[in-house]
C-alpha cells in the first residue's frame, strides 16, 4: 500500500471488533509516530497505551461520554512534555508536532488493517487523573485504535482541489 492509498482509505472509525491488536502491529504503528518530524527536533510527544477495559471505559466517560472509546481494544493517549516553545510564526510547537505524529500513526494503522479516530472532545483534567499524568504534561488527543467492525469506506466529502489550492497568491 502506498501513502496515497492509506490516505484515501483512512476514516474515523467508531465501531471496532472485539479483537486484540497484535503487539508487533501496535509497535509498528507507534514507531511511525516516533519517526515523525517535530519543530527543532523537540520530539515532545509521549504516548500512554491503554489496554485495560475499565480504564478505557473511564476514558470514554472523560471523552464527553463517547462510549466507543471504552469499547476499542487500545486507546493511545497522546501527550506532550513541553517547554511551551513558540515558533517564530507565533504557533506553539507541541500541538502541531503531536498532530503530525498522530497522523503518521493513523496512516500506518491503515496499512495494518487497523482503524483510528481522532478524539479532541475530552476533559484533560479527568484524563490526567485517570492515568496519573503529571500536571505539567499536556494531553493533546485521544486516539482509539483497533480492527474496524466494518470495512465499508464511503466517499469522503472534500472540497474540490480548485477551492483549496491557490497558486502563488491568495
FIFI-764432 format. One line per field, with one value per residue: x, y, z of N, C-alpha, C in turn; residue in one letter; residue number from 1. Coordinates in Angstrom, 3 decimals. Example, Ala and Ser with C-alpha at 12.3 -4.5 7.8 and 13.67 -1.06 7.14 Angstrom:
n_px 13.190, 12.850
n_py -5.690, -2.250
n_pz 7.800, 7.080
ca_px 12.300, 13.670
ca_py -4.500, -1.060
ca_pz 7.800, 7.140
c_px 13.200, 12.900
c_py -3.300, 0.030
c_pz 7.800, 7.870
res A, S
n 1, 2
END
This chain:
n_px 0.853, 0.585, 1.313, -0.668, -2.809, -3.307, -4.079, -6.429, -7.984, -8.157, -10.261, -12.546, -13.077, -15.596, -16.608, -15.630, -14.091, -14.170, -11.367, -8.079, -5.160, -2.277, 0.941, 3.162, 2.059, 0.926, 3.235, 4.650, 3.026, 3.179, 5.876, 5.904, 4.834, 6.855, 8.882, 8.143, 8.472, 9.486, 9.226, 12.279, 13.332, 12.296, 10.658, 8.426, 6.270, 4.526, 3.278, 0.619, -0.360, -3.328, -4.825, -6.374, -9.654, -11.423, -10.148, -10.176, -12.955, -13.427, -11.981, -13.612, -15.839, -14.611, -14.198, -16.337, -18.465, -18.291, -18.916, -17.804, -15.085, -14.387, -14.797, -13.060, -10.112, -7.608, -6.509, -4.764, -3.228, -2.311, 0.227, 2.058, 5.249, 6.321, 8.114, 6.774, 7.544, 7.344, 6.991, 8.622, 6.622, 4.540, 3.026, 2.415, 4.630, 4.047, 1.243, 1.037, 3.193, 2.531, 0.184, 1.201, 2.678, 0.558, -0.860, 0.905, 0.743, -1.995, -2.124, -0.269, -1.632, -3.734, -2.400, -1.940, -4.419, -5.924, -8.095, -8.665, -9.546, -9.729, -9.826, -10.766, -12.511, -12.648, -12.143, -9.412, -8.327, -9.669, -8.758, -6.038, -6.167, -7.246, -5.183, -2.916, -1.260, 1.255, 0.805, 2.167, 2.348, 0.837, -2.266, -3.058, -4.562, -6.862, -6.635, -8.413, -7.783, -8.042, -9.371, -11.523, -15.091, -16.498, -15.627, -16.462, -16.066, -16.959, -17.283, -15.220, -16.248, -15.024, -13.720, -13.378, -10.274, -9.588, -10.709, -9.206, -6.524, -4.271, -2.464, 0.583, -0.437, -3.036
n_py -1.173, 2.196, 5.563, 7.427, 5.686, 4.796, 7.231, 7.738, 5.586, 5.914, 6.629, 7.957, 5.815, 4.404, 2.112, -0.999, -4.252, -6.862, -7.622, -8.265, -6.196, -7.180, -7.196, -6.672, -5.277, -3.016, -1.892, -1.303, 0.663, 2.635, 3.164, 4.524, 6.951, 7.749, 8.320, 10.668, 14.068, 17.010, 20.323, 21.920, 19.503, 18.649, 16.604, 16.276, 14.640, 12.104, 8.883, 7.253, 4.030, 2.426, -0.440, -1.748, -2.615, -1.374, 1.048, 2.125, 2.431, 4.447, 6.476, 6.851, 8.010, 10.364, 11.438, 13.037, 11.259, 9.469, 6.465, 4.463, 4.777, 3.443, 0.871, 0.026, -1.886, -0.684, 2.426, 5.188, 7.607, 10.683, 12.742, 15.694, 16.605, 19.516, 22.591, 24.772, 26.095, 28.468, 28.818, 30.932, 31.869, 32.253, 30.161, 27.615, 24.859, 22.185, 21.220, 20.976, 19.331, 16.947, 16.342, 15.793, 13.463, 11.781, 11.680, 10.272, 7.855, 7.213, 6.789, 4.723, 2.783, 2.119, 0.665, -1.699, -2.762, -1.623, 0.645, 4.076, 6.917, 10.373, 12.019, 14.847, 15.889, 15.946, 15.852, 17.230, 17.337, 15.237, 13.044, 13.144, 12.614, 9.979, 8.531, 9.205, 11.242, 13.688, 17.089, 19.074, 18.007, 17.997, 16.795, 16.001, 14.697, 11.936, 8.708, 6.211, 2.850, 0.053, -2.999, -2.291, -2.601, -2.743, -2.778, -1.054, 1.718, 4.922, 7.518, 10.309, 13.492, 16.124, 19.388, 20.694, 20.454, 22.864, 24.770, 24.767, 25.054, 27.541, 29.383, 30.802, 33.425, 34.498
n_pz 0.000, -0.868, 0.287, -0.539, -1.031, 1.577, 2.738, 1.303, 2.176, 4.930, 7.637, 10.091, 12.644, 14.565, 15.527, 16.548, 16.204, 18.643, 19.177, 19.956, 19.396, 17.774, 19.297, 17.641, 15.480, 16.757, 17.873, 15.509, 14.394, 16.370, 16.141, 13.730, 14.561, 16.332, 14.570, 13.373, 12.147, 14.008, 15.356, 15.592, 16.257, 18.698, 19.673, 21.454, 22.000, 23.816, 24.487, 26.007, 26.372, 26.477, 27.438, 29.284, 30.156, 32.054, 32.544, 29.967, 29.690, 31.592, 30.350, 28.127, 29.369, 30.253, 27.819, 27.055, 27.315, 25.160, 24.358, 22.707, 22.895, 25.165, 24.353, 22.410, 21.551, 22.219, 23.483, 22.485, 24.239, 23.583, 24.503, 25.576, 26.520, 27.298, 26.781, 26.179, 23.901, 21.310, 17.891, 15.426, 13.814, 15.467, 16.378, 18.813, 19.343, 20.312, 19.956, 17.205, 16.522, 17.918, 16.563, 14.009, 14.554, 15.354, 12.981, 11.358, 12.773, 12.422, 9.653, 9.276, 10.688, 8.966, 7.000, 8.371, 8.623, 10.595, 12.369, 13.287, 15.357, 15.723, 18.745, 20.185, 21.900, 25.077, 28.639, 29.878, 32.500, 33.814, 32.318, 32.913, 35.654, 35.689, 34.464, 35.872, 34.986, 35.042, 36.188, 34.665, 32.143, 28.967, 27.733, 24.571, 22.519, 22.190, 20.878, 19.782, 18.732, 16.650, 15.198, 12.585, 12.748, 10.438, 6.987, 5.121, 3.094, 2.647, 0.214, 0.743, 1.810, 0.447, -0.211, -3.541, -5.322, -6.636, -4.966, -2.662, -3.204, -3.916, -6.313, -6.045, -5.116, -2.864
ca_px 0.000, 1.354, 0.806, -1.941, -3.837, -3.626, -4.816, -7.776, -8.707, -8.287, -11.518, -12.775, -13.762, -16.236, -17.114, -14.480, -14.233, -13.621, -10.199, -6.868, -4.154, -1.004, 1.987, 4.021, 1.357, 0.828, 4.576, 4.987, 2.241, 3.778, 7.172, 5.616, 4.709, 8.170, 9.723, 7.587, 9.278, 8.997, 9.902, 13.545, 13.551, 11.986, 10.050, 7.726, 5.174, 4.609, 2.046, 0.187, -1.109, -4.307, -5.498, -7.260, -11.042, -12.016, -9.508, -10.734, -14.329, -13.313, -11.569, -14.818, -16.615, -13.870, -14.306, -17.709, -19.404, -18.183, -18.773, -16.969, -13.704, -14.211, -15.030, -11.981, -9.070, -6.500, -6.598, -3.485, -3.403, -1.182, 0.584, 3.239, 6.143, 6.669, 8.625, 5.928, 8.211, 6.510, 7.769, 8.679, 5.349, 3.574, 2.308, 3.123, 5.112, 3.601, 0.025, 1.304, 4.085, 1.767, -0.740, 1.976, 2.957, -0.696, -1.202, 1.749, 0.153, -3.282, -1.888, 0.360, -2.686, -4.459, -1.586, -2.044, -5.820, -6.476, -8.789, -8.438, -10.424, -9.155, -10.745, -10.353, -13.563, -12.408, -11.766, -8.000, -8.103, -10.142, -7.841, -4.813, -6.466, -7.427, -3.921, -1.798, -0.377, 1.655, 0.142, 2.895, 2.233, -0.427, -2.934, -3.417, -5.592, -7.057, -6.789, -8.778, -7.229, -8.428, -9.875, -12.865, -16.187, -16.895, -14.596, -17.100, -15.475, -17.742, -16.545, -15.008, -16.792, -13.937, -13.807, -12.590, -8.879, -9.541, -11.144, -8.273, -5.156, -4.045, -1.154, 1.432, -1.113, -4.381
ca_py 0.000, 3.431, 6.571, 7.968, 4.674, 4.852, 8.477, 7.562, 4.580, 6.308, 7.253, 7.930, 4.578, 4.479, 0.786, -1.889, -5.655, -7.244, -8.396, -7.552, -5.814, -7.857, -6.280, -6.275, -4.247, -1.801, -1.305, -0.735, 1.893, 3.614, 3.536, 5.556, 8.204, 8.101, 8.818, 11.913, 15.275, 17.958, 21.619, 21.919, 18.108, 18.601, 15.296, 16.483, 13.694, 10.903, 8.122, 6.310, 2.976, 1.921, -1.676, -2.177, -2.296, -0.427, 2.350, 2.624, 2.870, 5.743, 7.452, 7.146, 8.977, 11.636, 11.933, 13.526, 10.148, 8.722, 5.099, 3.616, 4.901, 2.395, -0.442, -0.268, -2.652, 0.152, 3.880, 5.901, 8.939, 11.455, 13.808, 16.488, 17.122, 20.712, 23.790, 25.862, 26.816, 29.024, 29.034, 32.348, 32.225, 32.529, 28.941, 26.717, 23.633, 20.869, 20.642, 20.656, 18.173, 15.763, 16.041, 15.149, 12.095, 11.021, 11.450, 9.135, 6.676, 6.869, 6.258, 3.403, 1.873, 1.656, -0.372, -2.932, -3.159, -1.042, 1.925, 5.046, 8.089, 11.495, 12.481, 16.095, 16.232, 15.253, 16.687, 16.953, 17.090, 13.888, 12.081, 13.156, 11.939, 8.555, 7.908, 9.641, 12.084, 14.874, 18.354, 19.845, 17.333, 18.280, 15.740, 16.689, 13.939, 10.521, 8.027, 4.794, 2.103, -1.355, -3.519, -1.761, -3.570, -2.823, -2.285, -0.156, 3.051, 5.803, 8.623, 11.437, 14.760, 17.092, 20.495, 20.436, 20.902, 24.268, 25.644, 24.787, 25.320, 28.831, 29.423, 31.969, 34.429, 34.125
ca_pz 0.000, -0.838, 1.216, -1.019, -0.784, 3.006, 2.961, 0.754, 2.959, 6.328, 8.028, 11.537, 12.997, 15.879, 15.866, 16.429, 16.562, 19.937, 18.773, 20.390, 18.408, 17.976, 19.749, 16.518, 14.707, 17.557, 17.961, 14.199, 14.249, 17.281, 15.555, 12.723, 15.310, 16.872, 13.480, 12.829, 12.346, 15.012, 15.319, 16.317, 16.675, 20.132, 19.966, 22.731, 22.172, 24.647, 24.266, 27.025, 25.688, 27.440, 27.018, 30.359, 29.848, 33.000, 32.314, 28.696, 29.969, 32.264, 29.328, 27.348, 30.159, 30.220, 26.433, 26.902, 27.225, 23.907, 24.877, 21.853, 23.357, 26.148, 23.747, 21.479, 22.251, 22.695, 23.331, 22.565, 24.822, 23.059, 25.433, 25.229, 27.548, 26.534, 27.437, 25.707, 22.809, 20.249, 16.668, 15.036, 13.167, 16.524, 16.755, 19.735, 18.672, 20.745, 19.379, 15.805, 16.479, 18.326, 15.463, 12.936, 14.997, 15.300, 11.577, 10.963, 13.413, 11.803, 8.305, 9.432, 11.143, 7.779, 6.361, 9.154, 8.728, 11.812, 12.242, 14.364, 15.388, 16.464, 19.786, 20.816, 22.850, 26.336, 29.770, 30.114, 33.922, 34.133, 31.692, 33.724, 36.919, 35.409, 34.058, 36.705, 34.169, 35.808, 35.862, 33.649, 30.843, 28.287, 26.979, 23.327, 21.800, 22.444, 19.597, 19.805, 17.606, 16.660, 13.929, 12.323, 12.689, 9.032, 6.073, 4.152, 3.024, 1.789, -0.394, 1.642, 1.350, 0.484, -1.161, -4.750, -5.355, -7.065, -3.868, -1.545, -3.641, -4.580, -6.966, -5.830, -4.289, -2.437
c_px 0.894, 0.654, -0.538, -3.080, -4.270, -4.437, -6.253, -8.619, -8.955, -9.618, -11.621, -13.639, -14.310, -16.862, -16.019, -14.851, -13.640, -12.448, -8.950, -5.948, -2.862, 0.066, 2.844, 3.375, 1.291, 2.186, 5.007, 4.273, 2.824, 5.148, 6.985, 5.473, 6.047, 9.062, 9.249, 8.543, 8.668, 9.825, 11.159, 13.923, 13.286, 11.388, 9.312, 6.636, 5.548, 3.262, 1.798, -0.720, -2.030, -5.038, -6.537, -8.696, -11.671, -11.426, -10.029, -12.155, -14.325, -12.880, -12.751, -15.708, -15.945, -13.905, -15.764, -18.705, -19.370, -17.866, -17.876, -15.497, -13.404, -14.321, -13.931, -10.877, -7.953, -6.873, -5.188, -3.794, -2.151, -0.960, 1.784, 3.963, 6.765, 7.244, 7.832, 6.526, 7.204, 7.414, 7.714, 7.405, 4.249, 2.787, 3.104, 3.471, 4.298, 2.281, 0.227, 2.152, 3.370, 0.798, -0.008, 2.262, 1.698, -1.139, -0.368, 1.156, -1.127, -3.103, -1.207, -0.678, -3.454, -3.704, -1.721, -3.491, -6.516, -7.171, -8.511, -9.512, -9.745, -10.196, -10.143, -11.374, -13.371, -12.042, -10.334, -7.718, -8.529, -9.220, -6.558, -5.023, -6.558, -6.081, -2.718, -0.791, -0.032, 1.006, 0.822, 2.840, 0.864, -0.959, -3.508, -4.582, -5.712, -7.244, -7.115, -8.204, -7.616, -8.862, -11.287, -13.901, -16.677, -15.785, -15.164, -16.475, -16.316, -16.863, -16.421, -15.558, -15.705, -14.173, -12.990, -11.201, -8.799, -9.963, -10.093, -6.839, -5.105, -2.650, -0.495, 0.816, -2.492, -5.346
c_py 1.230, 4.465, 7.130, 6.972, 4.707, 6.101, 8.337, 6.594, 5.009, 7.007, 7.218, 6.721, 4.706, 3.158, -0.232, -3.325, -5.881, -8.188, -7.632, -7.234, -6.542, -6.828, -5.787, -5.159, -2.936, -1.115, -0.678, 0.592, 2.987, 4.070, 4.611, 6.915, 8.680, 8.741, 10.145, 13.089, 16.148, 19.236, 21.563, 20.531, 17.927, 17.259, 15.326, 15.439, 12.553, 10.195, 7.172, 5.312, 2.318, 0.731, -2.123, -1.682, -1.269, 0.965, 2.948, 3.145, 4.257, 6.830, 7.828, 8.148, 10.347, 12.263, 12.289, 12.402, 9.384, 7.263, 4.216, 3.676, 3.801, 0.993, -0.873, -1.029, -1.805, 1.621, 4.431, 7.290, 9.722, 12.684, 14.587, 16.892, 18.348, 21.815, 25.012, 26.648, 27.234, 29.291, 30.511, 32.803, 32.490, 31.307, 28.140, 25.415, 22.402, 20.385, 20.222, 19.402, 16.888, 15.368, 15.360, 13.695, 11.235, 10.762, 10.297, 7.835, 6.256, 6.302, 4.895, 2.378, 1.294, 0.513, -1.724, -3.381, -2.624, 0.278, 2.782, 6.121, 9.162, 11.969, 13.716, 16.571, 15.394, 16.273, 16.323, 16.624, 15.685, 12.831, 11.997, 12.400, 10.421, 7.869, 8.319, 10.471, 13.346, 16.163, 19.093, 19.227, 17.652, 17.016, 16.426, 16.003, 12.546, 9.874, 6.547, 4.114, 0.634, -1.790, -2.994, -2.874, -3.761, -2.239, -1.315, 1.229, 3.893, 6.941, 9.771, 12.706, 15.820, 18.196, 20.154, 21.070, 22.396, 25.238, 25.758, 25.123, 26.646, 28.817, 30.788, 33.035, 33.919, 34.494
c_pz 0.000, 0.046, 0.751, -0.854, 0.679, 3.334, 2.468, 1.596, 4.402, 6.565, 9.543, 11.864, 14.413, 16.309, 15.539, 16.776, 17.957, 19.673, 19.195, 19.215, 18.760, 18.349, 18.593, 15.699, 15.488, 17.658, 16.638, 13.982, 15.144, 16.790, 14.482, 13.398, 15.842, 15.816, 12.886, 13.041, 13.439, 14.931, 16.185, 16.832, 18.172, 20.566, 21.310, 22.995, 23.108, 24.482, 25.433, 26.309, 26.708, 26.841, 28.044, 30.120, 30.764, 32.806, 31.007, 28.897, 30.628, 31.278, 28.443, 28.062, 30.119, 28.830, 26.141, 26.663, 25.916, 24.241, 24.011, 22.258, 24.378, 25.585, 22.788, 22.222, 22.868, 22.510, 23.487, 23.103, 24.472, 23.929, 24.905, 26.502, 26.889, 27.408, 26.955, 24.560, 21.741, 19.049, 16.278, 14.327, 14.190, 16.987, 17.781, 19.014, 19.027, 20.139, 17.920, 15.709, 16.891, 17.215, 14.306, 13.313, 14.930, 13.866, 11.019, 11.510, 12.705, 10.402, 8.355, 9.862, 9.954, 7.109, 7.065, 9.355, 9.965, 11.512, 13.464, 14.321, 16.226, 17.479, 20.451, 21.838, 24.108, 27.397, 30.153, 31.581, 34.328, 33.550, 32.502, 35.033, 36.724, 35.188, 34.901, 35.937, 34.960, 35.283, 34.711, 32.252, 30.247, 27.620, 25.749, 22.614, 22.397, 21.079, 19.828, 18.567, 17.759, 15.278, 13.701, 12.228, 11.259, 8.174, 5.041, 4.226, 2.083, 1.286, 0.612, 1.015, 1.522, -0.542, -2.401, -4.644, -5.661, -5.954, -2.767, -1.929, -4.399, -5.160, -6.765, -4.905, -3.898, -3.535
res X, X, X, X, X, X, X, X, X, X, X, X, X, X, X, X, X, X, X, X, X, X, X, X, X, X, X, X, X, X, X, X, X, X, X, X, X, X, X, X, X, X, X, X, X, X, X, X, X, X, X, X, X, X, X, X, X, X, X, X, X, X, X, X, X, X, X, X, X, X, X, X, X, X, X, X, X, X, X, X, X, X, X, X, X, X, X, X, X, X, X, X, X, X, X, X, X, X, X, X, X, X, X, X, X, X, X, X, X, X, X, X, X, X, X, X, X, X, X, X, X, X, X, X, X, X, X, X, X, X, X, X, X, X, X, X, X, X, X, X, X, X, X, X, X, X, X, X, X, X, X, X, X, X, X, X, X, X, X, X, X, X, X, X, X, X, X, X, X, X
n 1, 2, 3, 4, 5, 6, 7, 8, 9, 10, 11, 12, 13, 14, 15, 16, 17, 18, 19, 20, 21, 22, 23, 24, 25, 26, 27, 28, 29, 30, 31, 32, 33, 34, 35, 36, 37, 38, 39, 40, 41, 42, 43, 44, 45, 46, 47, 48, 49, 50, 51, 52, 53, 54, 55, 56, 57, 58, 59, 60, 61, 62, 63, 64, 65, 66, 67, 68, 69, 70, 71, 72, 73, 74, 75, 76, 77, 78, 79, 80, 81, 82, 83, 84, 85, 86, 87, 88, 89, 90, 91, 92, 93, 94, 95, 96, 97, 98, 99, 100, 101, 102, 103, 104, 105, 106, 107, 108, 109, 110, 111, 112, 113, 114, 115, 116, 117, 118, 119, 120, 121, 122, 123, 124, 125, 126, 127, 128, 129, 130, 131, 132, 133, 134, 135, 136, 137, 138, 139, 140, 141, 142, 143, 144, 145, 146, 147, 148, 149, 150, 151, 152, 153, 154, 155, 156, 157, 158, 159, 160, 161, 162, 163, 164, 165, 166, 167, 168, 169, 170
END
